[in-house]
Amino acid sequence: MGKNLDYCLRVAGLGCLAAALAMSPAVGAEKLKLTLNWTPGNSDIGIQYADALGYYKEAGIDLEIEPGKGSGVTSQLVAAGATDVGLANGPSAIGVAAKGAPIKIIALVLQTSELGIISLDDTPISSPKDLEGKSILLSPGSSLIPLFDAMVKVNGLDKSKINIVSGDASAEIALLAERKVDAVPDAAGPVMMPLEKKGIKTKIMFFRDVGVNLVGMSLIAQEKKLQENPDLYKRFVDATLRGFAAAAKNPEAAVDALRSRYPDAQEKSELLEELTKYIIPTFCAKGATGMGKAPADLWASTGEVLTQSLGSLGDGGIESKYTEAFLPAQLPSCP
């Protein structure tokens, strides 16, 4: 911008300078590095849309967005201070924090989990008990393992009667379609929609409906960074929630914004169907007063379920794993 600015000053003076500075998003903005849970998609669409709409720039934030390698890895990067804020599955982040990592959930972008147990429509799995005598694919190290274990404990299942098949999650669609496993744990869209295109009908038993009612996708940050610059994080959370609210009001525009940045993302029709059918309904839990803030009973349920699964949540229990101090006074309304 140097030569252009110099020319601008010589030709048109301060009025042109103001215009030139306005075009530069980095001027006066604080840098913030965000690590996603995975590659860009619907779970972070509100972040992408907020950035496209200029919400972060308006908040004085120069945002850098990088893809992640799973919620557990993102949580560890946040704890180490290698990134400023992370997008991670809530239970995964809490599990990392329970081991002593200095991180907190500062807002929920998906208040409830979109995860569940998916099976073919004609497979007799309609309740957790039906999993006994059936096979289920579990990928080693997957963030879904704690959810599965919690479901087993909450529903009093005999885990020894469930045939747990270890394998790569990338093969789950093929394994399910070929009936090499009876069920897979995952979000509805990435599994059910591709199979539906092939004419294969499926169904899902959401974890939230079988006693494992947990918080969903969360914004997390290191405690030290939160203490050092609370105003930056407040501005970031406010802009992010506004982005998710805008995506709920205009999902097609949000999907277009995502794909304009990441042409290799899912096809528009797939993203739009998943967003409207499965993702937007998780923006707010039952009883929520607005976006970003889960009802107290959902936090309590999360604490109870994860305590059963993990054995302990560490000092302070579930209450020490999140904070509402960085939420805006006026929350965006639920969709």
Secondary structure, DSSP 4 states (H G I P E B T S, - for coil): -HHHHHHHHHHHTHHHHHHHHHT-TTTTPEEEEEE-SSSSSGGGHHHHHHHHTTHHHHTTEEEEEE--S-HHHHHHHHHHTSSSEEEEEHHHHHHHHHTT--EEEEEESSSB--EEEEEETTS--SSGGGGTTSEEEE-TT-TTHHHHHHHHHHTT--GGGSEEEE--GGGHHHHHHTTSSSEEEEEHHHHHHHHHHTT--EEEEEGGGTT---B-EEEEEEHHHHHH-HHHHHHHHHHHHHHHHHHHH-HHHHHHHHHHH-TTSS-HHHHHHHIIIIIGGGSS-TT-SSTB---HHHHHHHHHHHHHHHS---TTGGGGGB--TTS-SSPPPP-
